[in-house]
């Protein structure tokens, strides 16, 4: 089991967590940190301004806030799951060199397809029209081309969203079904009335003369604290999809894009909740290195 994991990574994680096997928060966060450091570089999770801002490093009276724990586990787990995909080095390079928030969105978009049983083929940036998209997803004879973008401006504007969709449309080929994932600030969700309705309207207007795109997936992050001291909380990735009924390459089996989204929780006090949240092979891998009974292998 897990023969494809580099021996050094197994050793490093096992050594780091062996003495702390009873502390699940520490165990999984430590393993995720080592995964990020191994596949990316130490500065990505180090005490740099870039890393601290992305991972929401917030010291509190009782230690580090849940933001850091949740984001670290989320990134490390997803990198671990995608470690064998074609073009994995391209994903890592983007995370090392690009805007971490934007590349994180690409990572989560790839995971959406991975969770649905697709193989991921990540692409390098080409700057060539219709050939400069982020990744392809393959499952049997099914192929999807995917471009991911993040809108970072503070104030909402339908024109801003439309311009971004049009720009990303030009980067995708017209040889297979195509999807655009479009991230937007959490502040929009809190401050813009009827935001989902407005975004759906923009997407439907966009589809009127854009048959190349099959769907637009709008997504944002929501931080949900459970306690006043910020020790416990969750990060929810919330998505909704708008489909193009006039797409050039129709595809009917869109179940994996309905009600997608993830919730990453720092509160492990509920054993049943923990079982649900820790279903991926990342947690099984960590548990083989430091089982709950302390018999680290």
C-alpha positions in Angstrom: 0.0 0.0 0.0 1.3 3.5 -1.0 4.3 2.1 -2.7 4.3 5.1 -5.0 5.0 7.5 -2.1 8.7 8.5 -2.0 10.5 6.7 0.8 11.9 9.9 2.1 8.5 11.5 2.4 7.3 8.4 4.3 10.2 8.6 6.7 9.9 12.4 7.2 6.2 12.3 8.0 6.6 9.2 10.2 9.5 10.8 12.2 7.6 14.1 12.6 4.3 12.7 13.9 5.4 9.5 15.7 5.6 11.3 19.1 2.3 13.2 18.5 0.1 10.3 17.3 -2.6 11.1 19.8 -3.0 14.7 18.6 -5.0 14.3 15.3 -4.9 18.0 14.5 -1.1 17.9 14.7 -0.7 14.6 12.9 -2.6 15.6 9.8 -1.4 19.2 9.6 2.2 18.0 10.1 1.8 15.4 7.3 0.2 18.0 5.0 3.0 20.5 5.7 5.6 17.8 4.8 3.8 17.0 1.6 3.7 20.6 0.6 7.4 21.1 1.5 8.4 18.0 -0.4 6.6 18.6 -3.6 6.8 22.4 -3.7 9.4 24.1 -1.5 9.9 25.1 2.1 9.1 28.8 1.4 5.5 28.0 0.3 4.6 27.0 3.8 7.4 29.0 5.5 7.3 32.2 7.4 7.2 34.4 4.3 4.6 37.1 3.8 3.2 35.2 0.8 2.8 32.0 2.6 1.5 33.5 5.8 -1.2 35.4 4.0 -2.4 32.5 1.9 -2.4 30.0 4.7 -4.1 32.6 7.1 -1.4 32.2 9.7 -3.0 33.8 12.7 -1.4 33.3 16.2 -3.9 33.2 19.1 -3.7 32.8 22.8 -4.2 29.1 22.5 -1.9 28.6 19.5 -2.5 29.0 15.7 -6.0 29.6 14.6 -8.1 27.0 12.7 -7.5 28.9 9.4 -3.9 27.8 9.2 -4.7 24.2 10.1 -7.6 23.9 7.7 -5.8 25.5 4.7 -2.6 23.5 5.2 -4.4 20.2 5.4 -6.6 21.1 2.4 -3.6 21.9 0.2 -1.4 19.1 1.4 -4.2 16.5 1.0 -5.1 17.6 -2.6 -1.4 17.6 -3.7 -1.1 14.1 -2.3 -4.1 12.9 -4.2 -3.0 14.4 -7.5 0.7 13.3 -7.2 0.4 10.7 -10.0 -1.5 12.8 -12.5 0.1 13.7 -15.9 1.7 17.1 -15.7 1.9 17.1 -11.9 5.2 19.0 -12.1 3.3 21.8 -13.9 0.7 22.0 -11.1 3.6 22.2 -8.6 5.4 24.8 -10.6 2.3 27.0 -10.8 1.9 26.8 -7.0 5.5 27.7 -6.4 5.6 30.6 -8.8 2.1 32.0 -9.2 -0.6 33.6 -7.2 -1.3 31.1 -4.5 -5.0 32.0 -4.2 -5.5 31.6 -8.0 -3.5 28.3 -8.1 -5.3 27.0 -5.1 -8.6 27.4 -7.1 -7.1 25.4 -10.0 -6.0 22.7 -7.6 -9.5 22.4 -6.2 -11.1 22.4 -9.7 -8.8 19.5 -10.7 -9.9 17.7 -7.5 -13.5 18.0 -8.5 -12.8 15.9 -11.6 -10.4 13.6 -9.7 -13.1 12.8 -7.2 -15.5 11.9 -10.0 -13.1 9.3 -11.4 -11.3 11.4 -14.0 -7.6 11.3 -14.8 -6.0 14.8 -14.8 -3.6 16.1 -17.4 -2.2 19.4 -16.3 -0.9 21.8 -19.0 2.0 24.3 -19.0 1.3 27.8 -20.0 1.7 28.3 -23.7 0.5 31.8 -24.4 -1.0 30.4 -27.6 -4.7 31.1 -28.4 -6.9 28.1 -27.9 -4.0 26.1 -26.4 -3.5 27.9 -23.2 -5.8 26.2 -20.7 -5.1 24.7 -17.3 -5.9 21.0 -17.6 -7.8 18.2 -19.3 -9.9 15.6 -17.5 -10.3 12.1 -19.0 -12.5 9.2 -18.1 -12.8 6.5 -20.6 -13.8 8.2 -23.9 -14.9 11.4 -22.1 -12.7 14.4 -22.3 -13.1 17.9 -20.8 -10.9 20.9 -21.2 -10.8 23.2 -18.2 -9.7 26.8 -17.6 -9.7 28.2 -14.1 -9.7 31.9 -13.2 -10.1 34.0 -10.1 -11.5 37.5 -9.9 -9.8 39.3 -7.1 -11.3 42.8 -7.4 -13.2 44.0 -4.3 -16.2 45.5 -5.9 -18.7 43.4 -7.9 -19.5 44.3 -11.5 -21.3 42.2 -14.1 -19.0 43.7 -16.7 -15.9 42.5 -14.8 -17.3 38.9 -14.8 -18.3 39.0 -18.4 -14.9 40.3 -19.5 -13.1 37.6 -17.6 -15.3 34.9 -19.1 -14.7 36.2 -22.6 -11.0 36.3 -22.0 -10.9 32.7 -20.8 -13.1 31.5 -23.6 -10.4 32.4 -26.1 -7.9 30.2 -24.3 -9.9 27.0 -24.7 -10.0 24.8 -27.8 -13.3 23.8 -29.5 -12.4 20.1 -29.9 -14.2 18.8 -26.8 -16.5 19.9 -24.0 -15.1 22.9 -22.1 -15.6 24.3 -18.7 -14.6 27.6 -17.0 -14.2 27.7 -13.2 -14.6 31.2 -12.0 -13.7 32.1 -8.4 -14.9 35.3 -6.8 -14.3 37.0 -3.4 -16.1 35.9 -0.3 -17.0 39.6 0.2 -19.3 39.5 -2.8 -21.3 36.7 -1.2 -21.8 38.8 1.9 -22.4 42.2 0.3 -24.0 41.8 -3.2 -27.8 41.3 -3.2 -29.0 38.4 -5.2 -25.5 37.6 -6.3 -26.2 34.0 -7.5 -29.0 35.3 -9.7 -26.8 38.1 -11.1 -23.9 35.6 -11.9 -26.3 33.2 -13.6 -27.6 36.1 -15.7 -24.1 37.0 -16.8 -23.3 33.4 -17.7 -26.5 33.0 -19.7 -25.7 36.2 -21.6 -22.2 34.8 -22.2 -23.6 31.6 -23.7 -25.7 33.4 -26.3 -22.8 33.5 -28.7 -20.2 31.2 -27.0 -21.0 27.6 -28.0 -17.5 26.5 -27.2 -18.2 26.5 -23.4 -20.4 23.8 -21.9 -20.6 25.2 -18.3 -19.4 27.9 -16.0 -18.8 27.0 -12.4 -18.8 29.9 -10.0 -17.0 29.2 -6.7 -16.0 31.0 -3.5 -14.5 30.3 -0.1 -16.4 30.7 3.2 -14.6 30.7 6.5 -16.9 29.4 9.3 -15.6 29.8 12.9 -17.1 27.5 15.5 -15.6 29.3 18.6 -14.8 32.8 19.7 -11.2 32.0 20.2 -10.8 30.8 16.6 -9.5 27.4 17.7 -12.2 25.5 15.8 -13.8 26.2 12.5 -14.1 25.2 8.9 -13.5 26.3 5.3 -16.2 25.6 2.9 -15.7 25.7 -0.9 -19.1 26.6 -2.3 -19.9 26.2 -6.0 -22.8 26.4 -8.4 -22.9 25.6 -12.1 -24.6 27.2 -15.1 -24.9 25.0 -18.2 -24.9 26.0 -21.9 -27.8 24.1 -23.6 -26.4 25.2 -27.0 -22.8 24.0 -26.6 -21.0 22.7 -29.6 -20.1 19.4 -27.9 -23.1 18.4 -25.9 -22.7 16.2 -22.9 -25.5 15.0 -20.7 -23.9 13.4 -17.7 -23.1 16.4 -15.6 -23.9 14.9 -12.2 -20.4 15.5 -10.9 -20.9 19.3 -11.3 -24.1 19.4 -9.4 -23.9 20.3 -5.7 -20.1 20.1 -5.7 -18.2 21.7 -2.9 -16.0 20.7 0.0 -15.9 21.4 3.7 -12.6 21.2 5.6 -13.1 21.1 9.4 -10.7 21.6 12.2 -13.1 20.2 14.9 -12.3 16.5 15.3 -14.2 16.1 18.6 -17.1 14.3 17.0 -15.9 10.8 15.9 -18.6 10.3 13.4 -17.9 13.7 11.8 -14.3 12.8 11.7 -14.9 9.5 9.8 -16.8 11.4 7.1 -14.2 14.2 6.8 -11.3 11.8 6.7 -12.2 9.4 3.9 -9.5 10.2 1.3 -6.3 8.1 0.9 -4.3 11.0 2.4 -5.7 10.2 5.8 -5.3 6.5 5.3 -1.7 7.0 4.4 -1.0 9.1 7.5 -2.7 6.6 9.7 -0.5 3.8 8.3 2.5 5.9 9.4 1.1 6.7 12.9 -2.0 4.6 13.7 -4.3 5.7 16.5 -2.9 3.1 18.8 0.6 4.6 18.5 2.2 1.6 16.7 3.9 3.8 14.1 5.3 1.7 11.2 
